[in-house]
Amino acid sequence: MLGSLKRLFEERVAPEMAKSSPEAREHGLRLAAAALLFEIVRADATVKDEELTVMRAAVQGTFGLGREEAEELVRLAEEASRDAASLYEFTSLVDRELPFDEKKRLVELLWLVAFADAEKDAHEEHIVRRVAGLLHVPHPDFIDAKIRARARSGMEKG
């Protein structure tokens, strides 16, 4: 069974991904990163305005999008996040496509969203840890991103 799934991926999915346009791959990467940010927004089971505001600003600033484009990406990210079976759907693409410094930056953005409501939630921290691990961001860089985000958010402890 596993062998047939691997063959299906190698014969059909991988060639399609390789043929996709740079614009389509960029859109997929943006969507995956935004969906990871939304995973933090919904981690504590309460979607808070402060977290959505920080997420929108992160998406808009990171990707250089206009307000309407950022809103659309956030909407699509919410949909993708709610429909996803696991974080791996997003982290595999981000891990494969982003350089290491941008992965570290994404982890910092995840922390910024987590700290947006001035509360440190265990579920949010767990997801940031899992994402950092799946992106192969070492623990010292994970902690550095947390410290930078905490300082930027105005939280004193975390």
C-alpha positions as CSV (number, residue, x, y, z in Angstrom):
1,M,0.0,0.0,0.0
2,L,2.7,2.4,1.0
3,G,4.7,1.6,-2.2
4,S,1.7,2.3,-4.4
5,L,1.1,5.7,-2.7
6,K,4.8,6.6,-3.2
7,R,4.6,5.6,-6.9
8,L,1.4,7.7,-7.3
9,F,3.2,10.7,-5.8
10,E,6.3,10.2,-7.9
11,E,4.4,9.6,-11.1
12,R,1.6,12.1,-10.8
13,V,1.9,14.7,-8.0
14,A,5.6,15.5,-8.1
15,P,5.7,16.2,-11.8
16,E,2.7,18.4,-11.5
17,M,4.4,20.4,-8.7
18,A,7.6,20.7,-10.8
19,K,5.6,22.0,-13.7
20,S,3.6,24.6,-11.7
21,S,4.4,28.2,-12.4
22,P,6.6,30.2,-10.1
23,E,3.5,32.3,-9.3
24,A,1.5,29.2,-8.3
25,R,4.3,27.9,-6.1
26,E,4.7,31.4,-4.5
27,H,1.0,31.5,-3.8
28,G,1.1,28.0,-2.3
29,L,4.0,28.9,-0.1
30,R,2.2,32.1,1.1
31,L,-0.9,30.2,1.8
32,A,1.0,27.5,3.7
33,A,2.8,30.1,5.9
34,A,-0.5,32.1,6.5
35,A,-2.3,28.8,7.4
36,L,0.4,28.1,10.0
37,L,-0.2,31.6,11.4
38,F,-3.9,30.9,11.6
39,E,-3.2,27.6,13.4
40,I,-1.8,29.8,16.3
41,V,-4.9,32.1,16.1
42,R,-7.2,29.2,16.6
43,A,-5.0,27.2,19.0
44,D,-6.7,28.3,22.2
45,A,-10.2,27.7,20.7
46,T,-10.9,31.4,20.7
47,V,-10.2,33.5,17.6
48,K,-9.3,36.9,19.1
49,D,-9.3,40.2,17.2
50,E,-5.8,41.1,18.5
51,E,-4.4,37.8,17.1
52,L,-6.1,38.3,13.7
53,T,-4.8,41.9,13.5
54,V,-1.3,40.8,14.1
55,M,-1.7,37.9,11.7
56,R,-3.0,40.3,9.0
57,A,-0.1,42.7,9.6
58,A,2.4,39.9,9.4
59,V,1.0,38.5,6.2
60,Q,0.7,42.0,4.6
61,G,4.2,43.1,5.6
62,T,6.0,39.8,5.0
63,F,4.6,39.3,1.6
64,G,4.3,42.9,0.5
65,L,0.6,42.6,-0.1
66,G,-2.1,45.3,-0.3
67,R,-4.8,45.3,2.2
68,E,-7.4,43.5,0.0
69,E,-4.8,40.8,-1.0
70,A,-3.8,40.3,2.6
71,E,-7.5,39.9,3.6
72,E,-8.1,37.4,0.9
73,L,-5.0,35.4,1.9
74,V,-6.1,35.4,5.6
75,R,-9.5,34.2,4.5
76,L,-8.0,31.4,2.4
77,A,-5.5,30.5,5.2
78,E,-8.4,30.2,7.7
79,E,-10.2,27.8,5.3
80,A,-7.0,25.8,4.7
81,S,-6.2,25.6,8.4
82,R,-9.7,24.4,9.3
83,D,-9.7,21.8,6.4
84,A,-6.2,20.4,7.1
85,A,-5.6,17.0,8.5
86,S,-2.3,18.0,10.0
87,L,0.4,20.7,10.2
88,Y,2.6,18.6,7.9
89,E,0.5,19.7,4.9
90,F,1.8,23.2,5.4
91,T,5.2,22.6,7.0
92,S,6.4,20.2,4.4
93,L,6.1,22.9,1.7
94,V,7.5,25.7,3.8
95,D,10.4,23.5,4.9
96,R,11.2,22.5,1.4
97,E,10.9,26.0,-0.2
98,L,12.1,28.6,2.3
99,P,15.7,29.3,3.2
100,F,16.6,28.8,6.8
101,D,16.5,32.5,7.8
102,E,12.9,32.8,6.5
103,K,11.9,29.7,8.5
104,K,13.3,31.4,11.6
105,R,11.4,34.5,10.7
106,L,8.2,32.5,10.4
107,V,8.7,31.0,13.8
108,E,9.1,34.6,15.2
109,L,5.8,35.6,13.4
110,L,4.1,32.6,15.0
111,W,5.2,33.8,18.4
112,L,4.1,37.4,17.6
113,V,0.6,36.1,16.9
114,A,0.7,33.9,20.0
115,F,1.6,37.0,22.1
116,A,-0.9,39.3,20.5
117,D,-3.5,38.9,23.2
118,A,-0.9,39.4,26.0
119,E,-1.5,35.8,27.2
120,K,0.8,32.9,26.9
121,D,-1.3,29.8,26.0
122,A,0.1,26.3,26.4
123,H,-1.7,25.2,23.2
124,E,-0.2,28.1,21.2
125,E,3.3,27.3,22.5
126,H,2.9,23.6,21.7
127,I,2.0,24.4,18.1
128,V,4.9,26.9,17.7
129,R,7.2,24.1,19.1
130,R,5.8,21.5,16.6
131,V,6.1,23.9,13.7
132,A,9.7,24.8,14.6
133,G,10.6,21.2,14.8
134,L,8.9,20.3,11.5
135,L,10.8,23.3,9.9
136,H,14.1,22.0,11.4
137,V,14.6,25.2,13.3
138,P,17.0,24.4,16.2
139,H,16.0,25.0,19.8
140,P,18.4,28.0,20.3
141,D,16.8,29.7,17.2
142,F,13.3,28.8,18.5
143,I,14.1,30.5,21.8
144,D,15.7,33.5,20.1
145,A,12.6,34.0,18.0
146,K,10.4,33.8,21.1
147,I,12.5,36.4,22.9
148,R,12.4,38.8,19.9
149,A,8.7,38.4,19.5
150,R,8.0,38.8,23.2
151,A,10.1,42.1,23.2
152,R,8.2,43.3,20.1
153,S,4.8,42.4,21.6
154,G,5.5,44.2,24.9
155,M,5.1,41.1,27.0
156,E,7.4,41.0,29.9
157,K,7.5,37.3,30.7
158,G,6.8,34.2,28.6
